[in-house]
Amino acid sequence: MNMSLIISQLINGLQSGSVYALIALGYSMVYGIIMLLNFAHGDIIMVGAYVAWLAMVNFALNPILAIILAIAACVLLGVVIEKVAYTPLRSSPRISLLITAIGVSFLLQNLAQLVFGAGSQRVPAMISGPSLTIAGQYVSFTAMITIVISVVSMLLLTLLVQKSKMGKAMRAVSEDMGAAQLMGISVNRTISFTFAVGSALAGIGSVLYCCAYPQASPTMGSMLGIKAFIAAVLGGIGSIPGAMIGGFCIGLAEAIISAVGLSVWKDGVVFAILIIVLVFKPTGILGKTMTEKV
Amino acid sequence: MKKFLSIALILVLMLGVFAACGNSAKDTEDENNVPNNEAVGDLPDEGNETVSGDTIKIGMIGCHTGDYAQYGLGVKNGATLYIDELNANGGINGKQVEIVAYDNKGNNQEAITAFNRAVDEGITALIGDVLTGNTIAVVGEAYPLNLPMITPSATAATVTYDDETDTVYGNVFRTCFIDPFQGEKMAEYASEVLSAKTAAILFETGNDYSVGLKDAFVAKCAELDVEIVSQEGYATGDKDFKSQLTTISSKNPDVLFCPNYYEDDGLIITQAREVGFKGIVLGGDGMSGVTGYASSEVLEGTLYVSGYAPGSTDAVKAFEAAYTEKYGAETLNMFAATAYDAAIVMCNALAVAEEAGLEAGTDEYKQAVIDAIRDNSAELECITSSGYAFDEYNNPVKDAVIMKVEDGEEVFVEIF
C-alpha cells in the first residue's frame, strides 16, 4: 500500500470519525450530568435526517434553511424527550431511566417507519463545492467540510463548557447535583440545556452524515448511535475530549479494517473494542475513576 | 348472539369450501365444449370443435388466483396469445393446439394435483409452473415422466438441477435467465462493447444474489482476459463504503461492477464518485430503481443488465400492443413476455416431433420434443431474445437488455 492511499484511507476514517465524535459528545454530556445512557440519541439523528429531507424534497427549501431546520428539530426533540420521558423519572432507579431511553428509541424508529415508510429516502446534496487535490492527494469537499465543521463545533463546545456561566453550571451539576442546587443553580434548566446542546451536535452530525451517505431510513440511527456510544466509552464516558478522541479512533479503526480487506469484520472489530475497553479499562482513555459516594 | 355467531361461522366455512371447489375447476372448456370465458374463450371456434385426436394438448399450470396472480395470469395470457396466433395460422402441422390450463393458487400440493390432472387429460408438454416453489414441486412429478416442460419465470438454479444428487432435470427448461447469468452478460458487455481491460467488484458478502453475480462475472472476465484488479466485499447493512472504494479507485479500473440492490448501489455510486472514481459503474437487475437513491450527476452513464424492458424493441412493442388489446395492461409484465417466448420454443419443438411422425405421448415423442427444445431453438425469433440456446444445466443462454442512467432516467440502450 503506497503513501497516498494510506492518507486517503486516513481521511476516510477521520470523516466518519468526526460524525461519531459529534454524536459521542451527546452521549457523554448527558451521561456526565444525569448518569443516563441516552439510547434515543442515535434516533435523534434519524429525525434530523428526515427533517432535512422533508424540507428539501417536500417543501423545496434552500439547503441552508434545511440544515438550520434539521438542527432546530433535533434540539426541540432532545429537550421534549428529556421533559416528557426523563424528568418524571429523575428520582427513580437508573435502570428505569435506561429502559425508558430504549423505549423512546423504539418509539422514534417505529414512528418514522409509520410516517415515512420502511424504505430509505434520498436526501439531496446539502453542501457542495469543489474537491481539492492537496499534494497530489484527492480530497472530496464533503470530507473536508465534515472534518472542519466537527473540529470547530468541538472547539466551540469546549469554550462553552469551560468559559461560559452555563458551562460552569453544567460542570457543577455533573459533579454534585444537590450541592449545585444549594448554590442556586437551576438544575432543571441546566439539564435541559445539556440535552439541547447534545441534540444540536447530533443535528450537525445528522447533516454531515447525510452529506456523506445521502439516505434517510428509520433505523439509520441505531447502528450509528451504538458506534458513537462505543466511541464515548472508549474515550471515557462523561469526558468531552474523550468523546472526540474515541470518535476519531473508531472511525480510523473502521477505515483501516476495511482498507486491509476485512471490511466484513468492521462491525465485529468495533464491538471487540468495546469489550476490550470494558474488560481492561472500563473508565476509557480519559475517564477518571470515580469513587462511589455512600 | 352466540348461536348467530356460530351459524355465521359455519356459513363462512361452507363458502370457503365452495370457493375452493370452484377454483380447482379446470380453467379451460369442459368436454361439452362450453367455452369458459375466463380462460380460452377467445380461441377461434375451430379450436373448440376439433376432435381431441387432432389436437396437441399443452398444459399450463400457474397461480391464476391469489397473491401472485399477476405473474400467473401474465404467463398464461402471454403463452395463450402466441398459441392463439399459431392456431389462427393453421396450428402445428395442421393440428390445432389445445390449452389445458389449471390454477394451482400458488400452492405446491395444488400444483402437483393440477399437474396430474393435466397429464390424465393427455398433455404432451407443459408451459409452467410459475412460482419457483411450485415449479420445483411439479418438476418432481414431471421428471419421472420425462414430460417436456418450460417455465417462463422460475429463476432458482434448483429448478433444473439438483446439486445434492448432481442430476440435471433434462426435461425442464426455462426462458427467463437465472440471476448469475447477468454477471456473465455484464462481463461480456464490459469487454466487447466498453472495451474494458480492468475491472473491480464491490459486492455484499452475505447475499446469494450478489455473490452469484460476482462469481459469474469473475469467471467470464477470466475467459475474456479482463483483469479483476480488486474484489471488495461489504456486510449487509453497511452504509460506508469509502475505504473499499478508495482501495478500488487507487487501482483505477475501467469498470466497477456492483451486483447489489438499488439502495446500496445508490450509496456506493455516490461514494465512489466522492473518492474520485472516474470509470463506468455496472450492475445487475437489482440496480433497477437506483435513480431514486442517488443524484443524477453521480449516476450518469451507469449501466445495468436486465431481462426485459417495456417498450424496448419493435418486437416487444408489438407484443405489448397485442397483449394489452386482448387482456389489458394489468398483468403485462416481464413473465408475460418470457411466457410468449416459452410458447414459441415449445410449439417449435412440438412441430419437430410431429413432422418426424411420432405418436403423441410416447417416450420417443417426448424425447424428440426435449431434444428439439435444446437443439432447435437457437434460430427462433422470440421477443426477449433472438433465439435460445441452453447450457449443460438447461439454463438459457439468451439476450439481455442493457439499461443506462441518463439525466436521472433509466433508459433502454440495446439488446445484447
Interface residues (C-beta under 8 A of the other chain):
Chain A: N2 S4 L5 S8 Q9 N12 G13 Q15 S16 G119 S120 R122 P124 A125 S131 Y138 S140 T142 A143 A212 Y213 P214 Q215 M220 M223 E254 A255 I256 I257 S258 A259 G261 S263 V264 K266 D267
Chain B: T205 E232 G233 Y234 A235 G237 D238 K239 D240 K242 S243 Q244 T246 T247 S250 E263 G266 L267 T270 Q271 E274 V275 G276 G292 Y293 A294 S295
